[in-house]
């Protein structure tokens, strides 16, 4: 059991409790909370009587506790001055602390899993859209940011023809190749068959476009080797924030999405760079 500090103002009860749980550390309570039997059990050593540490108090007369004394108390157990009952209640108290500790650990593990789920896409292992936004907010000091928006062409046909397992394999394979090809970037799954890559730092956009085209050709080569994926291809849109420009991450995503839309409309399996003229034709 985890080390527990026990403060007692009765040596008789202290000896009884040591027999029940020798792993605890026992201390003499020099300044009792009030007259009567006082046993304070805590996981931490309180620095003062008004410590913020939560502890469990055993007392023969809890009704005498002042309101300010009750603030730091987790639970109160009244008991008479008998050795047998002291051992019994002490064991109950330790069991209560142990259960509380287990619940705390389980809750922390649950919170950890929730955080992981919010950060990481369960299927591809890439970052989620939410985590992408958090990442970009933390890189606002970067004056130059490039966003590449990908979308799989004819992905619905794969799901409809071969089932969702085939579609899942296509998404997972695409994500793995994306991480390998753009290891210097932040890769995220935006949802469905859409992906985003964020590149921080100064980049020549024509070089980015060439790298995207090379990556798309590699994907086509891979898709062609599998029966269920051979009809797939990829379209992409690129947007960029340069030094001196004021563009939010939402704006960059919007621009790369417009460029992706233009690539889709232009015949798919190609890459387009955002330009302001795309705003006027987006709804046409």
N, C-alpha and C positions, 0 to 999 in steps of 0.2 A: 504493500500500500504506500501511496505517496506520503512523504513526511508531513506530519500534522503537529502544530504547536498547541499545547494544552496548558492553560493557566488555571491553577486550583488553589483555593484558600483553605483546603482541608487535606492534611497529610494522609489521613485514613482513607479518603476517597482516591487520592493520588495513587496510593499503593494498590488499591483494588483495580484501578483502570490500567495500571502498568501490566498487571497480570493479563488483562484482556487484550491489550494491544501494546506490546513492548516497543514497537517501532516508532511510537510517538515520542516527541520531546516534551517533557513536563517541566513547568516553571511554577514557582510560588507566586501567587497573586498578592503582592504586598499591599495594594490599595484596592480592596474589594469594591465592586460596583455598589453594593449596599450590604447591610447586615444580613447574615445568613450564609447559606452555601452558595458559592460562586464557582462555576467551571466555565471557562471561555475556551472555545476550540476554534482555531484559525489556521489557514494554510500559510499565512504570512505573519511576520512579527510586527504587530502594530507599534508605531513609534510613540503614540500617546493615547490617552483615553478617548480623545476626539478623532482618532484615526479614521480614515475613509475605508479601511479594510473591513470587508464583511466577515462576520464571525458568528458562531453559534454559541448561545449562552444557556447553560443549565443552572437553574436557581430554584431554591425552595420557596421563594416568594416573589414571583415575577411582577406581581401587582405593585411592588414598591419601586419598580424602575421608573426613572424620569423619562419624559418624552424625548429629550435629546440623547439619552442613552439608547433608546430603542432604534434610533436612526441607523446605527451601524450594525444592527443585529439581523441576521438572516432568519433565525427561528429561535423560539424560546421553549425549553422543556422544563417543566416543574417536576421535582421529585423529592421524596422524603430522605432523611439521612440514614439510609441503610446500605450496607456494603453490597448486598446482592442486587438491589435495585439500581445502585449507582453503576455497577458493571453492565446491567441490562440496558439502561438508558444510554450509557456511553457507546455501547455497540450499535444501538439504533442511530445515534448521532453520526457515527463514523460511516455507517451504511448510507445515510442520507447524503453525506458529503461525497461519498464515492459515486452514488447515482447522479448527483448534480454534476460532478466532474465528467462522467461519461456522457451525459446529455450535452454538456458544453462542447466536448470533443466532437460528438456527432453533429452538432449544429455548425461548428467551424468547418468540418469536412463538407457538410451540405452547402455552406456558403462558398467554399472553395470550388465545388463542382459547378455551382451556378455561375461563378465568375469565369471558369474555364469555358462553359457553354456559351457565355456571352462573348468571349474573346475568340473562340476557335470553332470553326464549322465542323460538325461531327463527321461529315462524309469525306471531305477533302483534306481536312487538317489545316486549311488556310484560315486567315483571320476573317471575322465576320464584318458585315457592313458597319455595324456599330463600333467595333474596335478600330476599323479604318478611320472613322471620323475622329476617334480619340487620338489615334496616332498622328494624324495631320495637325490636330490642335496642338500637340506637343512638339511639332516641328515648324511652328509658325515663324520661328527665327530664320528658317530657310527662305531666302528671297526667291529662289528658283525651284519650282515644283512642276513635274510633268505627270499627267494622269493618262493611262492607257485603259480604255474600256473595251473588253472583249465580249463577244456573244457567239455561241455555237449556232451555226446555220443548220436548219432541218433537224434540230434536236427532238422536236415533238414526234417526227416520223420514226425516230429510233425507239422512243418509248412506246408508241402505238404499235409498231411492228414487232419488236423483240421484247418488250416489257421494261418495267422500271429498273430491274437489275442491270440490264444492258446499258440503260441511260446512266445509272450510278457509276458503272465502270468507266464510261466515257468521261464523266465529270472528274472522277478521281485521277484518271490517266492524264487528262488535260492539266489539272492542278499540279501534278507531280512534275510534268515537263515544264510548266510555267515557272515553278520554283527553281528548277535547275537552270533554266535559261536566263531568268532575271533574279539571280541570287542576291544582287545588290539592292533590289527593290523590295517594297512592302506589298505582298500579294494577298488579295482578299476575294472571297466569293460574295458577290453582291446579292445573290439569291437566284434560284432556278439555274439557268445555264449562263449566267452573266458573271464576269470576273473583272477585277480592277487591279492594276499595278500602279503604284505611286513611286516615282523616282525623285529623290531629293537632290538638290545641287544643280549646277549649271550643265545643261545638255544642249547639244546641237539637235534641233528637232528633225532635221533630215537624216541624221545618223540614228535617231530613235526610230524613225519610220522604217529605215532599212533593217534594223534589228527586229522590229515587229514583223516585217514581211518574211524575214528568214525564219523566224519562229513559226509563223503560220504555215510555211512550206514544210517544216519539220513535222508539224501536227498532221498535215495532209498526208505525208508519207507514212506516218504511224497509223492513221485512220484507215488507209488503203490496205493495210495488212490484216485487218480484222473484218470478219463477215458482217458483224453488227454495226460497225462504225464507218464503213467505206463510203457512205453517202454524206458523211459529216464534213463540214468545213468551218472556218472561223472568219468573222468580220471584226474590225477594230476601229476605234475612234481615239484620236489623240488631242489633248488640250494641254496648255502650258501657261504657267504664271512666271513672268520674267521680273527681274529686278525693277522696282519702282511701280509695279502694277499692284492694284489692290483687288484681289480676287479671293473670295472665301472658298473653302473646300466644296461647299454646295454648288458654287458657281462653276468650279472646275469640273465637277461631276456632270453638271448640266451641259457644259460645252463638249465634253468628251462623249456624252450620250447623243448629242446632236450630230457629231461627226460619225458616230457609230450608225445612227439612223441613215445618214447619207450613204455610208458604205453598204448597208443592207439594201437601200433603194437602188443603188448603182449596180446591183448584180451579185452582191455577196462575195465572200471569199476575197476581200480586199481591205485596205486600210485607208482612212481619210484623216486629214488634219483639220481641226476646227478653224473656221473663218467666220467673221461677223455676218457674211452673206447668208450663212446657213440659218440664222434666226428668222429671216423673212420667208424661207421656204419650208420650215419645219412642219407646218400644218398642211401643206399642199400635197 
